[in-house]
Each structure stands twice: as structure tokens, then as C-alpha cells.
């Protein structure tokens, strides 16, 4: 029986369903099912690993740890850290585990392309870390898994950049929705964080994938929310200034959260320890912290629920917030795998709860209660860390269904986001991680320029001459070339030597007596600007603007200088204009056809 490849599958689907939008809907359904199942497998793997270390796979890890002897509590994250370190050392040597920053980079700069195997390995590493009790999030790895699976499907179906990004958004939405049991938030998170803008053409398939992922998750885990939200009394109008103040505090705490991870990473680098030995070192600190505050271990949903119920005193909330901050910074800075979503939620809930205790003590008649402030703080801190204010507000609304409390969350989220972006200069942890690697993906037009490569717009056939070519032939070729420039290239090695334009030719070049004495090498410019085929279109246009050149040579690598073509400024601008028009058409809901059979 002939094996049914994905491309053949698309062929059969399109024979049945002739409408391309319906075909994309079917593929979104497939992505939703696959990602939902993948998230289930990921969470079950965490449970299995956790049961090996702590004797129970219960998500309420703090309750499990309380009944264990002290040496077990300290030893479990140390052994788990050693396993994680060796896993990365043996199976991912020299590689950085993929996460949401790489998913954003894939959508913004790589046309939705993303390596599958490293993505899956990163998810396994995160499961080993979470099972050992590392204070990291599981939603980020789930998004990585969903993005890797959808990118694999897009590659197998030979999709272009636009459709690949749509499937990437589908995988992201399904992962978030399956993790939080919140399909609306999944849709908005995919557009807001990963895709980077809202496109009508992507909305329907992303919704289908998000709802499907939610249904698959509910079928396995049941229709239960991620957090147990108690009923709060109605908010008094005079309480909104307090929520605004919490927004300011949340923005400051979000900056502290992000900087603490960076400080921890710098500390790990200063120790000089090999990469594989850093997670067990962090495990020692985690174990010691867990002796006093078991809630710092794992995703932190249990301690988040405690804060939301408003039963914890101020000093305990403040101590737990400090301990959770330290545990998260050490876990991520010293090499455990995982995300920042859950830790930022827990940290925000603890900060908000502590603020709420003070507000309630000051104005007991007006206060909604510490639990409400914990919920608002949870949303405000995580929105600032994730750079996803709209998604965060929708997650809170889906969890509570409380319109009045959602307004309070909106106020705090807006203020905390302004504090982190305008005062702290940090749009999100994910963009900050990319900026530290020299990548900036915020502006839509610039993102298009960086996603296009010189190889996509260069002309492989250019007017060339050899270095030994005599002047008569140089003059003849120069007159015939449509753009008035010759590229001097060695015939045997293909090495780029220089360029010749009419402006480069001196008077001696037109002296017939010198025709047999002077060659192309003698009259060419030997150090002209050049580009590599992998350079972005942004760099190409910047180089042309700086040196005032309309035509630039393209080489495979600057070291070898092997000539592969040339790029013309007019063609580069035309390519950018086409990409911009295609992006605008996508935003309006217009769709380019799927690949033909």
C-alpha cells in the first residue's frame, strides 16, 4: 500500500473541498487535534517525572512536599537538575532550548519556519525540569510544541511564508487554549504575541484550532479552569484608584521579575561552571527554599489559588513573593528548561494579594478583599512580562466571568504595561530576549524587511568579466550592460575581485595605445561594498543608502568572496513593496491560493 504523505493528503483534501479557505480550516482542525494531544502528552510526562522524584504526580506539589522528609525535599531538585543538565549536554550540546522568543522569531523573520526536533527536545527538557520541581512555566513549552508541530506540517505541505505563519498561529492558539481551558485567550495570544498583528485571513483558522485544542484538552482533563476563582463582591467605584496604584506596583514588579532572571543568568556565567552542572546547583537553592516555602516548586498554581482566596497574611504573601521570584530567577538563569508564564502569574498574584491586604486594612468598608487584588495583580504583572495585555485581560474574564473585576484588571494592565514599556523600556520578556541576540521584531514594516533575504531578490545572472580581460572587451561589455556596471570575477575560483563602472575608468582606459597593456584588474575598484546571500533586505538597502550604490555584488560568504550574483536597488524596493502589499492584503482578509496540486 502506498504511503500517504502530507502533500498527497493535501491533494486528496483539495479534490474533495475546492475552496481554499475551507481547506485551511480543515488543516487548522488537524493542528488543533494534534496540538491538543501533544499538550496532553506533555502534561502527562510531567506527572510521570514528578512521581519519580516526589512519589506523586499531583499538580498540587506543595501539598505533596509537606509530607516528605527534609532531605528528600532538598535532594529531589538536585537530582532532577543533574538529569536536566546531562540531558541538554548529551542531546542538545551547545544549543539553546527553544521557547516563545524563537516562535516569535520564526513568525517575524523566518516565514513560519521552525526546526521540529529541537522544539520537541526543548519540550522534553521542560518536562524533566517541571517534574523535578523547577519554578518554571509549562505554557511556554506547550506553545513551542504547538508551533513546531504546525511548522512541520506547513513545511511538508510546501506552504509559503504567509500560510506558514497562519499555521504557526494555529499551533500557538491551540497550545494556549489547551493549557488554560481558555479558547478566546488562545486566539488573541496567537495574534498579539506570536503573529504580531491581527489579520482577518488568519482569524478563522486560528479560532478553529483554538477551539479544537480546548475540546481535546477538556476531553482528557475535564472542563475545569486553570485556577479556582472564588466569588468576589461588587467593586466600589472609589476602589479603582487603588487598582491603579496596584498597576504601577505591578509594572515595577514585572521589571524586577525580568531583570532578576537576567541577573541570575549573569551570576551563572560568572561562576564559570559548565552548563550541565548549573541546574543541580540551582536545585540546591530550590530545595532549601522549599523547606520553608514549598509553594515555590513547580508551576505555582497551588500558591496562586491560595492568594486568590485571600486567606494568607501579609508577611507570608510578601515572603512567598520574594521566594517565588528567587526560585524562578535561579531556575531559568541556571539552565532549567521552561517558560515564564506560570511563574509571572504566581508572582503577580502574591504581589497583588499583599497589596490587597494593606488596602483592606486601610479601607475595610470599600475593599473587595485581598483575593480580588491578587487576581488583578496576577493579570497586571503577567501582561507586562508577556507583552500581552489584551490576551491577559481575556484570560481573566474567561476565568471569572466578572465584568466589573475585568474592568479593574484592564486599568491595572494598561498602567503596568505603560510602566514597563515607557519607563522601563521593556515591551516584554520575549522581545527582550530577542533584542539581547540583536533581533528587533516590533515594527511590522521592519519585520518584513528582515524576513526577506538577499538571495530572494538578487539577480544570479550579472554582467561579469575576468581580471585578465583587456580594455576593448571591457569597454564593449560596459556599453552593453543595462545598468552600467561590470563585476570582475575570477573564472576558475569564482572569487569576486571588484567592479567597473564608467566613472571608474580614467582617461588612460580610453587610450587605444594602452588596449593591450591594461586589463580589467587594473581599472576595477577592488574594495567595493558587498553583501552575503543570507543578509536581510534591510541590511541590503542600508548598505546601498550609505555607499550611494544602486548595484551591489552578492557573495556566498565574505571570507571566500565567491560571487553568486548581484542585487539592484530597484528590485530590492520592488520586492519590499510586494511583501508590504501582500501583508496588507492579508490584514484585509484576502488570501493567496494554497499550493496547486
TANORUR-V153902 format. One record per run of one state. SS is the DSSP state (2 for helix, 1 for strand, 0 for the rest). FROM is the first residue (numbers start at 1). TO is the last residue. If there is no record, write none. Layout:
BEGIN
{{SS:FROM:TO} {SS:FROM:TO}}
END
This chain:
BEGIN
{{0:1:5} {2:6:16} {0:17:19} {2:20:54} {0:55:60} {2:61:66} {0:67:69} {2:70:91} {0:92:99} {2:100:109} {0:110:115} {2:116:131} {0:132:136} {1:137:137} {0:138:138} {2:139:156} {0:157:160} {2:161:180} {0:181:182} {2:183:195} {0:196:199} {2:200:221} {0:222:236} {2:237:271} {0:272:274} {2:275:292} {0:293:293} {2:294:296} {0:297:300} {2:301:308} {0:309:313} {2:314:333} {0:334:338} {1:339:339} {0:340:340} {2:341:362} {0:363:369} {2:370:386} {0:387:388} {2:389:400} {0:401:402} {2:403:423} {0:424:428} {2:429:435} {0:436:443} {2:444:451} {0:452:452} {1:453:453} {2:454:457} {0:458:458} {1:459:459} {0:460:463} {1:464:465} {0:466:469} {1:470:470} {2:471:480} {0:481:484} {1:485:489} {0:490:494} {1:495:501} {2:502:504} {0:505:506} {2:507:510} {0:511:511} {2:512:514} {0:515:518} {1:519:519} {2:520:523} {0:524:524} {1:525:525} {0:526:529} {1:530:532} {0:533:535} {1:536:536} {2:537:547} {0:548:550} {1:551:555} {0:556:561} {1:562:568} {2:569:587} {0:588:597}}
END
